[in-house]
């Protein structure tokens, strides 16, 4: 007995001799957001255990550094396992976890989660800052991480635009704290055809991963509360700064610097701040051999989040972010070195984006929570191609969204939980007339979107999420408006403790805010989404799922005599002969199957492997279906990695990602000579007959994390496109070479980075 006691003492001394840090956990009910008291919280790796207090808080001090898991168990809420957590000596690990009550039949079922919570029962993936830091070649951008998910295809290496299940990237929405915002990305022209700014993507996200809290990526049938999107939703939330200690991060790499700081404003009241500044450039990458086409690219951004909890009035949060970006090209003064039509002009691109918001959350009647958010976001983009004093191509766009949301959530009774509210968004748009710097046009939309959803209060063998959205669209530049009723339904049924089937349906609509408003009839596009899936979890470390999906598109502009559809994206701006008919049905369809295997990080190993087989088609004037631009037919992703933890607190990692996407499609470019003039045009009299070669890319990431007395440091090397494969971007007619040329995407891109946390 004495020997056992002595051994235990030595173990304890050894633990405290190591570098340690604090783990703070807050538990709240997923429906009412009220604190969960009396739940048992443990860190099995170190045999630590405690119960949550009346505020739902648990605290562990002197926890050894490194990878760990957190388990939560409660009679009322069942069992949860939170994996893929990393404790570093430079910062406390702070977790804000939402739990759903569990019935008796599922009391022993362990729910595995990497972090965030959502009401969706299907078609949702969680994104955490830890994953963004671990996965290869994300460049600390959440949208690039999403390219590892099933059904998601990157449209160009230079940008984070994604096609979800064959949809155009224009049908993806970005949200901040639950409301729709303008495109939150730098360099929105990156990788775009004709260098035009994208509606929802760009070179990289303006919000640094240092600021990111819980985030979800949704595809398919969204639950009630999500609207004005057809393909996918990036739902971002900001992280709350530490209210006890000051923590800082300095990050420097080949593309610039990233500075972050957080800490208490008033320790007694629990208020805190979190701020991040980033300045970036590509000059060092160009010197390392990366070809950016002779362009000087820079961007910078600033973001903040201020949190003020009160005793009775709830919690007030004030946040904001803003970014500036530029892309400047000047041709060589020696015209004998010119190689393409790009060299004929100077090209300047400037972009800026800003956002300010406020959020208030307060308890009501002890069982309810009221959450209110107000956000004003705006952007402005200018691209000017000129020769001397003459504008050759002038493109200007500006947007301003004022978005408001208020919602109440809580338990209706012992069986049901309710979330109901209204979202309003006033969306102002301004564009120049084609290539003109003198004529501009404006239009605005007002979206009013009341919604409600009811879920079963306790997790059971059969779970459901039933709701509706009733969006109302009004248009300033045309008479009339549109009012819809959109039902939403998702459910899952546990066949056994480790197997379940799940299904979802949603009717959705979206108004696209771009130049189409003045070229084509301006009506919301609509679609039906159906999904049916099966999931089996052999144990708490791994999961396999298969999901069928079908999307029916309708209410689109119609074209006669040409094979054109708004589902194909950017080419529609050239047409004025589109028209709108009532009761237009079956104008497009996306359908297929996703197969997905996930191995959560355990004993240093993780993997995410998936395959998607799909068709993406539009119906032409001849009532036949043809492949859309994004009909690659298949997407393969394989991401895997291994970490080694050393006794001295050192962490080594080597990760890789393989991405293989079927080639996209395009219209054939034709030329005709008439009266000594050469005319170049796309052949819209035929479908998209050009099939590009398959896209293939291998990325790797190697890193070493060291623990120091004054913090921790990480040195990492990411290599995008390790094999230096020349993937196809698109075809275009080069006016200098006088022939059709194929534009390539980026080759090998190295990214060396140093990160110091203290």
C-alpha positions in Angstrom: 0.0 0.0 0.0 2.9 2.4 0.9 4.5 1.6 -2.5 1.3 2.5 -4.3 1.0 5.7 -2.4 4.6 6.6 -3.1 4.1 5.8 -6.8 1.0 8.0 -6.9 2.9 10.8 -5.3 5.7 10.5 -7.9 3.3 10.6 -10.7 1.6 13.7 -9.3 5.0 15.4 -8.9 5.9 14.5 -12.4 2.6 16.0 -13.7 3.1 19.3 -11.9 6.7 19.4 -13.0 5.5 19.5 -16.6 4.3 22.7 -18.3 0.6 23.0 -17.5 -2.3 25.3 -18.4 -5.9 25.8 -17.5 -9.0 24.3 -19.2 -12.2 26.3 -18.8 -15.5 24.8 -20.0 -19.0 26.3 -20.2 -22.0 24.1 -20.7 -25.3 25.4 -21.9 -28.6 23.8 -23.2 -28.7 23.7 -27.0 -32.3 25.0 -27.1 -32.6 27.5 -24.3 -28.9 28.5 -24.0 -29.3 28.3 -20.3 -26.4 26.9 -18.2 -26.3 23.2 -17.4 -25.6 22.5 -13.8 -24.4 19.2 -12.3 -22.9 17.6 -15.4 -19.8 15.5 -14.9 -16.9 16.7 -17.0 -13.7 14.8 -17.3 -10.3 14.7 -19.0 -9.7 10.9 -19.2 -6.1 11.2 -20.3 -5.2 12.7 -16.9 -8.0 11.2 -14.8 -9.4 14.6 -14.0 -13.0 15.1 -13.2 -15.4 17.8 -11.9 -19.0 18.9 -11.9 -20.4 22.0 -13.6 -21.6 24.7 -11.2 -24.8 26.8 -11.2 -23.4 28.9 -14.1 -22.6 25.8 -16.1 -18.9 26.3 -15.7 -16.1 23.8 -15.0 -12.4 24.7 -14.5 -9.3 22.5 -14.5 -6.0 24.0 -13.4 -2.5 22.6 -13.9 -3.5 20.3 -16.8 -0.5 18.9 -18.7 0.0 20.3 -22.2 -0.7 18.4 -25.4 -3.6 16.7 -27.1 -6.6 15.8 -25.0 -10.3 14.9 -25.1 -13.1 16.1 -22.9 -16.1 13.9 -21.9 -19.4 15.2 -20.5 -22.0 13.0 -19.0 -25.3 13.8 -17.3 -28.5 12.0 -16.5 -30.4 14.6 -18.4 -28.1 15.1 -21.3 -26.4 11.7 -21.9 -22.8 11.4 -22.9 -20.6 13.6 -25.1 -17.0 13.3 -26.3 -15.1 16.3 -27.6 -12.1 15.3 -29.6 -9.3 17.1 -31.5 -8.4 19.5 -28.7 -5.0 21.0 -28.1 -3.8 22.6 -24.9 -0.8 24.9 -25.1 1.1 26.7 -22.4 0.6 30.0 -24.1 -3.1 30.1 -23.8 -6.0 28.7 -21.8 -8.3 26.2 -23.5 -11.7 27.7 -23.4 -14.7 25.6 -24.6 -18.3 26.8 -25.0 -20.3 23.6 -25.4 -24.0 23.2 -26.2 -25.8 20.0 -25.0 -29.1 18.5 -26.0 -31.2 16.6 -23.5 -31.2 12.8 -24.0 -34.0 10.4 -23.4 -33.5 7.1 -21.5 -33.1 5.0 -24.7 -30.0 7.0 -25.7 -28.6 7.8 -22.3 -25.6 5.5 -22.9 -25.0 6.7 -26.5 -21.8 8.8 -26.8 -22.1 11.8 -29.1 -18.7 12.6 -30.7 -18.2 16.2 -31.7 -15.2 18.3 -32.7 -16.7 21.4 -31.2 -19.6 23.5 -32.5 -23.3 22.8 -32.3 -26.2 23.3 -34.8 -29.8 22.4 -35.1 -29.2 20.6 -38.4 -29.5 16.8 -38.3 -28.0 16.3 -41.8 -25.8 18.1 -44.4 -23.6 20.0 -41.9 -19.9 20.0 -41.1 -18.2 21.8 -38.2 -15.1 23.9 -38.8 -12.8 24.7 -36.0 -9.7 26.9 -35.8 -7.7 23.9 -34.7 -8.6 22.1 -37.9 -7.7 25.1 -40.0 -4.3 25.1 -38.4 -3.8 21.3 -38.9 -5.1 20.6 -42.4 -2.7 21.0 -45.3 -2.6 24.2 -47.5 -5.7 25.9 -45.9 -3.6 29.1 -45.6 -5.6 29.6 -42.4 -8.8 30.1 -44.5 -12.0 28.2 -43.4 -13.4 28.1 -47.0 -10.2 26.3 -48.2 -10.7 23.7 -45.4 -14.3 23.1 -46.7 -12.7 21.9 -49.9 -11.8 18.7 -48.0 -15.5 17.9 -47.5 -17.7 15.6 -49.6 -19.5 17.3 -52.5 -17.3 20.4 -52.4 -15.0 21.3 -55.4 -12.6 24.3 -55.6 -13.1 26.2 -58.9 -9.6 27.8 -59.0 -6.4 27.4 -56.9 -6.1 31.2 -56.6 -9.3 31.6 -54.7 -11.7 30.0 -52.2 -14.7 29.9 -54.5 -16.4 26.5 -54.1 -19.0 24.6 -56.1 -21.2 22.6 -53.8 -22.8 19.5 -55.3 -22.5 20.9 -58.8 -24.0 24.3 -58.1 -22.5 27.6 -59.1 -20.4 29.3 -56.4 -22.9 32.3 -56.7 -25.4 30.2 -54.8 -23.3 30.1 -51.6 -23.9 32.5 -48.7 -21.7 33.9 -46.0 -23.1 34.7 -42.5 -21.7 36.4 -39.5 -23.2 35.8 -36.1 -26.4 34.4 -37.8 -27.1 37.1 -40.4 -26.2 37.5 -44.1 -23.2 39.7 -45.0 -21.5 40.8 -48.1 -18.5 38.8 -49.6 -16.0 38.7 -46.7 -12.9 37.9 -48.9 -9.9 39.7 -50.1 -9.1 39.9 -53.8 -12.5 38.9 -55.1 -11.1 38.9 -58.7 -8.6 36.1 -58.0 -8.8 33.2 -60.3 -11.9 34.6 -62.0 -12.7 34.5 -65.8 -11.8 37.9 -67.3 -10.5 38.9 -63.9 -14.0 40.0 -62.8 -14.8 40.2 -59.1 -16.6 37.2 -57.7 -19.9 37.4 -55.8 -18.9 35.3 -52.8 -15.3 34.3 -53.0 -11.7 35.6 -53.2 -8.1 35.0 -52.6 -8.5 34.5 -48.8 -11.0 35.3 -46.0 -10.7 38.7 -44.4 -11.4 37.1 -41.0 -8.3 35.6 -39.6 -8.5 32.1 -38.1 -7.3 33.7 -34.9 -10.8 35.2 -34.5 -12.9 32.3 -35.4 -15.2 30.6 -32.9 -17.8 28.0 -33.7 -18.4 27.7 -37.5 -20.6 25.4 -39.6 -20.6 24.7 -43.3 -24.1 23.6 -44.5 -25.0 22.0 -47.8 -28.2 20.6 -49.1 -31.5 21.0 -47.2 -30.9 23.7 -44.6 -33.0 23.9 -41.4 -35.4 26.8 -40.8 -33.4 29.9 -39.9 -31.3 29.7 -43.0 -32.6 31.4 -46.2 -31.6 33.2 -49.4 -29.1 30.4 -50.3 -29.4 27.4 -52.7 -26.1 25.6 -52.5 -24.2 26.1 -49.2 -23.8 28.4 -46.2 -20.6 29.4 -44.4 -22.0 30.3 -40.9 -19.2 32.1 -39.0 -19.2 33.1 -35.3 -16.5 35.0 -33.5 -14.5 33.7 -30.5 -14.8 35.5 -27.2 -11.5 36.8 -25.8 -10.0 35.4 -22.5 -11.5 37.3 -19.5 -8.8 36.2 -17.1 -5.4 36.4 -18.8 -3.7 38.4 -21.6 -2.7 36.2 -24.5 -1.0 37.2 -27.7 0.1 35.6 -31.1 2.7 36.8 -33.5 2.7 34.9 -36.9 5.1 35.6 -39.8 5.4 33.8 -43.1 6.1 34.2 -46.8 2.9 36.2 -47.4 3.1 38.5 -44.4 2.4 39.0 -40.7 -0.5 38.2 -38.4 -0.8 39.8 -34.9 -3.5 38.9 -32.4 -4.1 39.9 -28.8 -6.9 39.1 -26.2 -7.5 39.6 -22.6 -9.7 41.0 -19.9 -11.2 44.5 -20.0 -12.6 44.2 -16.5 -11.8 41.0 -14.7 -14.4 41.4 -12.0 -17.2 41.9 -14.6 -15.8 39.3 -17.0 -15.6 41.6 -20.0 -12.9 40.9 -22.6 -11.4 41.9 -25.9 -10.1 40.1 -28.9 -8.3 41.9 -31.8 -6.3 40.8 -34.8 -4.4 42.6 -37.5 -2.9 41.1 -40.6 -0.7 42.5 -43.4 0.2 40.4 -46.3 2.1 40.6 -49.6 3.3 38.1 -52.2 6.7 39.5 -53.0 8.6 36.8 -51.1 6.6 34.1 -52.7 7.4 35.5 -56.2 11.1 35.4 -55.3 10.6 31.8 -54.2 9.5 31.0 -57.8 5.7 31.2 -57.5 4.2 32.7 -60.7 1.6 35.3 -60.0 1.7 36.7 -63.6 3.8 39.7 -62.7 1.2 41.1 -60.4 1.9 42.9 -57.1 -0.6 41.6 -54.6 -1.2 43.0 -51.1 -3.9 42.9 -48.5 -4.4 43.9 -44.9 -7.3 43.5 -42.4 -8.3 44.3 -38.9 -10.9 42.5 -36.7 -12.1 42.9 -33.2 -14.7 41.4 -30.8 -15.6 43.1 -27.5 -17.7 41.1 -25.0 -19.5 42.6 -22.0 -21.6 40.2 -19.8 -23.9 41.7 -17.1 -25.7 40.1 -14.2 -29.3 40.8 -15.2 -29.3 42.5 -18.6 -27.6 39.7 -20.5 -24.4 39.8 -22.6 -23.6 42.6 -25.0 -21.1 42.0 -27.8 -19.7 44.6 -30.3 -17.6 43.4 -33.2 -16.2 44.4 -36.6 -13.8 43.7 -39.3 -12.4 45.5 -42.3 -10.0 44.7 -45.2 -8.1 46.4 -48.0 -6.7 44.5 -51.0 -5.0 45.4 -54.3 -3.7 43.7 -57.3 -1.5 45.8 -59.6 -0.1 44.8 -63.0 2.2 46.9 -65.2 3.5 45.5 -68.4 7.2 45.6 -69.2 8.2 48.8 -71.0 10.1 46.7 -73.5 7.3 45.4 -75.8 9.6 42.7 -77.3 9.1 40.8 -74.0 5.3 40.7 -74.2 3.8 37.2 -74.2 0.0 37.7 -74.1 -2.8 40.1 -74.3 -2.4 40.9 -70.6 0.8 42.8 -71.6 -1.2 45.2 -73.7 -2.6 47.1 -70.7 -2.0 48.3 -67.2 -4.5 46.5 -64.8 -5.4 47.9 -61.4 -7.7 46.1 -58.9 -8.7 47.7 -55.6 -11.1 46.1 -53.1 -12.3 47.1 -49.6 -14.8 45.5 -47.2 -16.0 46.6 -43.8 -18.4 45.2 -41.2 -19.7 46.5 -37.8 -22.1 44.6 -35.6 -23.7 44.3 -32.2 -25.2 41.2 -30.5 -27.3 40.9 -27.4 -28.3 37.7 -25.6 -30.5 37.6 -22.5 -32.5 35.0 -20.5 -36.3 35.3 -20.5 -38.6 33.8 -17.9 -35.9 31.3 -16.8 -36.6 28.9 -19.7 -36.0 31.1 -22.7 -33.2 33.0 -24.5 -33.6 36.1 -26.7 -30.8 36.7 -29.2 -30.7 39.9 -31.3 -28.0 40.8 -33.9 -27.5 43.9 -36.0 -24.8 44.0 -38.7 -23.9 46.5 -41.3 -21.5 45.2 -44.0 -20.3 46.8 -47.2 -17.8 46.3 -50.0 -16.4 48.1 -53.0 -14.4 46.7 -55.9 -12.8 48.5 -58.8 -10.9 46.9 -61.7 -9.5 49.1 -64.4 -7.6 47.9 -67.5 -6.2 50.9 -69.4 -3.6 51.9 -71.9 -2.3 55.4 -71.5 -5.3 57.5 -70.7 -7.8 55.2 -72.3 -10.0 52.8 -70.3 -10.1 49.4 -72.1 -12.1 47.6 -69.5 -13.7 49.3 -66.4 -15.6 47.3 -63.8 -17.0 48.8 -60.6 -19.3 47.3 -58.0 -20.4 48.2 -54.5 -22.8 46.6 -52.0 -24.2 47.5 -48.6 -26.2 45.0 -46.5 -28.0 46.1 -43.3 -29.0 42.9 -41.6 -31.0 42.3 -38.5 -32.1 39.2 -36.6 -34.0 38.5 -33.5 -35.0 35.0 -32.2 -36.3 33.4 -29.1 -35.4 29.8 -28.2 -36.3 27.5 -25.4 -38.5 24.5 -24.3 -42.2 24.6 -25.2 -42.9 21.7 -22.9 -41.4 18.3 -22.0 -41.5 17.1 -25.6 -40.8 20.0 -27.8 -38.3 22.9 -28.2 -38.9 26.0 -30.2 -36.7 28.4 -32.1 -38.6 31.3 -33.8 -37.7 34.7 -35.0 -37.4 37.1 -38.0 -34.5 38.1 -40.2 -34.4 41.3 -42.2 -31.8 42.4 -44.7 -31.8 45.5 -46.8 -29.3 45.0 -49.7 -28.1 47.9 -51.7 -26.2 47.4 -54.9 -24.4 49.7 -57.3 -22.7 48.8 -60.6 -21.3 50.6 -63.6 -22.7 50.2 -67.0 -20.6 47.9 -69.2 -17.0 49.3 -69.3 -18.2 52.8 -68.5 -16.7 55.0 -65.8 -19.5 57.6 -66.2 -22.8 55.7 -66.0 -23.9 53.7 -63.0 -27.1 52.1 -61.8 -28.4 51.2 -58.4 -31.0 48.9 -57.0 -31.9 47.5 -53.6 -33.8 44.6 -52.2 -35.6 44.2 -48.9 -35.7 40.6 -47.5 -38.1 39.9 -44.6 -37.7 36.3 -43.5 -39.8 35.1 -40.5 -39.2 31.5 -39.5 -39.9 28.9 -36.8 -38.7 25.4 -36.1 -39.7 22.8 -33.6 -37.4 19.9 -32.5 -37.8 17.1 -30.0 -36.5 18.4 -26.7 -34.7 15.2 -25.8 -32.4 13.2 -28.1 -34.1 9.9 -28.7 -34.1 7.0 -31.1 -36.2 9.1 -33.5 -35.2 12.8 -33.8 -36.8 15.5 -35.9 -36.5 19.1 -36.9 -39.6 20.6 -38.5 -40.0 24.2 -39.5 -40.6 26.8 -42.1 -39.3 30.1 -43.6 -41.7 32.6 -45.2 -39.4 34.9 -47.2 -40.7 38.1 -48.7 -38.6 39.7 -51.5 -39.2 43.3 -52.6 -37.3 45.1 -55.4 -36.7 48.8 -55.8 -36.1 48.8 -59.5 -39.2 46.8 -60.6 -42.8 46.6 -59.6 -44.0 43.8 -57.5 -42.5 41.5 -55.0 -42.3 37.8 -54.2 -43.7 35.9 -51.2 -43.0 32.3 -50.5 -43.7 29.6 -47.9 -40.8 27.2 -47.6 -41.1 24.1 -45.4 -38.0 22.5 -43.9 -37.8 19.0 -42.4 -34.9 16.8 -41.2 -35.0 13.6 -39.1 -32.8 10.7 -38.1 -33.6 7.3 -36.6 -31.1 5.2 -34.7 -31.3 1.6 -35.8 -28.7 0.7 -33.1 -26.4 2.6 -30.8 -23.9 2.9 -33.7 -26.2 3.1 -36.7 -28.7 5.6 -38.0 -30.5 6.7 -41.1 -31.2 10.3 -41.8 -33.3 12.3 -44.2 -33.9 16.0 -45.0 -36.1 18.1 -47.3 -36.1 21.8 -47.9 -37.7 24.3 -50.3 -35.3 27.2 -50.8 -35.0 30.5 -52.7 -32.3 33.0 -53.4 -32.0 36.4 -55.1 -28.6 36.9 -56.6 -27.4 40.5 -56.3 -25.3 41.2 -59.4 -25.6 42.7 -62.9 -28.1 40.0 -63.8 -30.7 42.3 -62.2 -30.6 44.6 -65.3 -29.8 42.0 -68.0 -32.5 39.5 -67.0 -35.8 39.3 -65.2 -35.0 39.7 -61.5 -36.7 36.9 -59.6 -35.5 34.6 -56.9 -34.2 31.2 -58.1 -35.8 28.3 -56.2 -35.1 24.7 -55.6 -36.3 21.6 -53.8 -33.6 19.7 -51.8 -33.9 16.0 -50.8 -31.3 14.0 -49.0 -31.3 10.4 -47.6 -28.3 9.0 -45.7 -27.0 6.1 -43.6 -24.3 6.4 -40.9 -22.5 3.8 -39.0 -20.0 4.5 -36.1 -17.9 1.3 -35.3 -16.6 3.2 -32.3 -16.2 6.7 -31.0 -13.0 7.2 -33.1 -14.4 6.7 -36.6 -17.5 7.1 -38.7 -18.7 6.1 -42.1 -21.7 7.6 -44.0 -23.4 7.5 -47.4 -25.8 10.1 -48.5 -28.0 10.4 -51.6 -29.0 13.9 -52.7 -31.3 15.4 -55.3 -31.9 19.1 -56.0 -34.5 20.3 -58.4 -34.1 23.9 -59.7 -36.9 26.1 -60.9 -38.1 29.7 -61.3 -35.1 30.6 -63.4 -34.8 33.0 -66.4 -35.6 31.2 -69.7 -33.7 31.5 -73.0 -34.8 30.7 -76.5 -32.6 29.3 -79.3 -29.4 29.3 -77.1 -28.1 26.7 -74.6 -27.7 29.2 -71.7 -28.7 28.9 -68.1 -28.1 31.0 -65.0 -26.8 27.7 -63.4 -23.6 28.1 -65.5 -22.5 31.3 -63.8 -20.7 34.2 -65.3 -21.6 34.1 -69.0 -25.2 35.1 -68.4 -24.3 38.8 -68.1 -23.9 39.1 -71.9 -27.6 38.3 -72.7 -30.6 40.5 -72.8 -33.0 38.1 -74.3 -33.8 36.1 -71.3 -37.4 36.2 -70.0 -39.5 35.0 -67.1 -42.5 32.7 -67.1 -44.7 31.6 -64.3 -44.7 28.0 -63.2 -41.3 27.2 -64.7 -40.4 23.7 -63.4 -37.5 21.3 -63.7 -35.1 23.8 -65.1 -32.1 22.2 -63.5 -31.1 19.3 -61.4 -28.1 18.1 -59.3 -28.1 14.6 -58.0 -25.7 12.0 -56.8 -24.2 10.1 -53.8 -21.5 11.1 -51.2 -19.4 8.4 -49.4 -17.5 9.6 -46.4 -15.1 8.1 -43.9 -13.8 10.0 -40.9 -11.2 9.0 -38.3 -11.1 11.5 -35.5 -7.6 12.5 -34.2 -6.7 9.6 -31.9 -3.2 8.4 -30.8 -1.8 11.0 -33.2 -3.6 9.8 -36.4 -6.6 11.3 -38.3 -8.2 10.8 -41.7 -11.0 12.3 -43.8 -11.7 10.4 -47.0 -14.7 10.9 -49.3 -15.9 10.4 -52.8 -18.8 12.1 -54.6 -20.4 10.9 -57.8 -22.9 13.4 -59.2 -24.6 14.9 -62.2 -25.3 18.6 -62.7 -27.6 19.5 -65.5 -29.7 22.4 -66.9 -32.8 22.2 -69.2 -32.4 24.1 -72.4 -35.1 25.5 -74.7 -35.5 22.2 -76.4 -36.6 20.6 -73.1 -33.5 18.4 -72.9 -31.0 18.3 -70.1 -27.4 19.1 -70.6 -24.3 19.2 -68.3 -23.7 22.5 -66.5 -20.3 24.2 -66.3 -19.7 22.5 -62.9 -20.6 19.0 -64.0 -17.3 17.3 -63.2 -19.2 14.1 -62.3 -16.9 13.0 -59.5 -14.9 14.4 -56.6 -12.3 12.5 -54.6 -10.7 13.8 -51.4 -8.3 12.1 -49.0 -6.8 13.9 -46.1 -4.7 12.1 -43.5 -2.0 12.9 -41.0 0.1 11.8 -38.1 1.3 13.6 -35.0 4.0 12.6 -32.5 4.0 13.9 -29.0 7.3 14.1 -27.2 7.9 14.1 -23.4 9.5 17.5 -23.5 6.3 19.1 -24.8 7.3 19.0 -28.5 4.7 18.1 -31.1 5.6 16.9 -34.6 3.1 16.6 -37.4 3.0 15.5 -41.0 -0.2 15.7 -43.0 -1.2 15.3 -46.6 -4.3 16.0 -48.8 -5.1 14.5 -52.2 -7.8 16.2 -54.3 -9.0 14.8 -57.6 -12.0 16.5 -59.4 -13.5 15.7 -62.7 -12.9 18.4 -65.3 -15.4 21.2 -65.6 -17.1 22.2 -68.9 -17.2 25.3 -71.1 -18.6 26.7 -74.3 -16.4 26.5 -77.4 -14.8 29.7 -78.6 -15.3 30.5 -82.3 -13.9 33.2 -84.6 -15.4 34.6 -87.8 -14.0 37.1 -90.2 -16.4 39.6 -91.8 -15.4 42.7 -93.9 -11.8 42.4 -92.6 -12.9 42.3 -89.0 -12.3 39.3 -86.7 -15.3 38.5 -84.4 -14.7 36.2 -81.4 -17.6 34.7 -79.5 -18.8 31.7 -77.5 -20.8 29.2 -79.3 -24.1 29.3 -77.3 -25.9 27.6 -80.2 -24.4 24.3 -78.7 -24.2 23.1 -75.1 -21.0 23.2 -73.1 -19.1 20.8 -75.4 -15.6 21.6 -74.0 -14.5 19.2 -71.3 -11.4 20.2 -69.4 -8.9 17.7 -68.1 -9.4 16.4 -64.6 -8.1 18.5 -61.7 -5.5 16.8 -59.5 -3.6 18.3 -56.6 -1.4 16.9 -53.7 -0.8 19.2 -50.7 1.4 18.5 -47.7 2.0 20.1 -44.3 4.8 19.5 -41.9 5.1 21.3 -38.5 6.9 21.3 -35.2 5.5 22.9 -32.1 7.8 23.6 -29.2 7.0 24.6 -25.6 9.0 27.4 -24.2 9.0 29.1 -20.8 7.3 32.2 -22.2 5.0 30.5 -24.6 5.1 28.2 -27.5 6.4 28.4 -31.1 5.3 26.6 -34.2 7.3 26.3 -37.4 5.3 24.9 -40.4 5.8 24.4 -44.1 2.8 23.9 -46.4 3.3 23.0 -50.0 0.3 23.4 -52.3 0.4 21.3 -55.5 3.5 19.3 -54.5 3.7 17.6 -58.0 3.5 21.1 -59.7 0.7 19.8 -61.9 -0.6 22.4 -64.4 -4.4 22.2 -63.8 -6.7 24.0 -66.3 -8.4 27.2 -65.3 -10.3 28.1 -68.5 -9.9 28.9 -72.2 -9.9 32.4 -73.6 -9.0 34.2 -76.9 -5.7 36.1 -76.6 -5.8 39.3 -78.7 -2.0 39.5 -78.7 -1.4 35.9 -79.9 -4.6 35.9 -81.9 -5.6 32.4 -80.9 -7.4 30.5 -78.2 -5.2 30.0 -75.2 -5.7 27.8 -72.2 -5.1 29.5 -68.8 -3.5 27.4 -66.2 -3.9 27.5 -62.4 -1.2 27.8 -59.8 1.8 25.5 -59.8 3.8 24.5 -56.7 3.2 27.0 -53.8 5.4 26.8 -50.7 4.3 28.5 -47.5 6.8 28.7 -44.7 5.3 30.1 -41.5 6.5 30.9 -37.9 4.0 31.3 -35.1 4.8 32.5 -31.5 2.1 32.3 -28.9 2.7 33.9 -25.5 
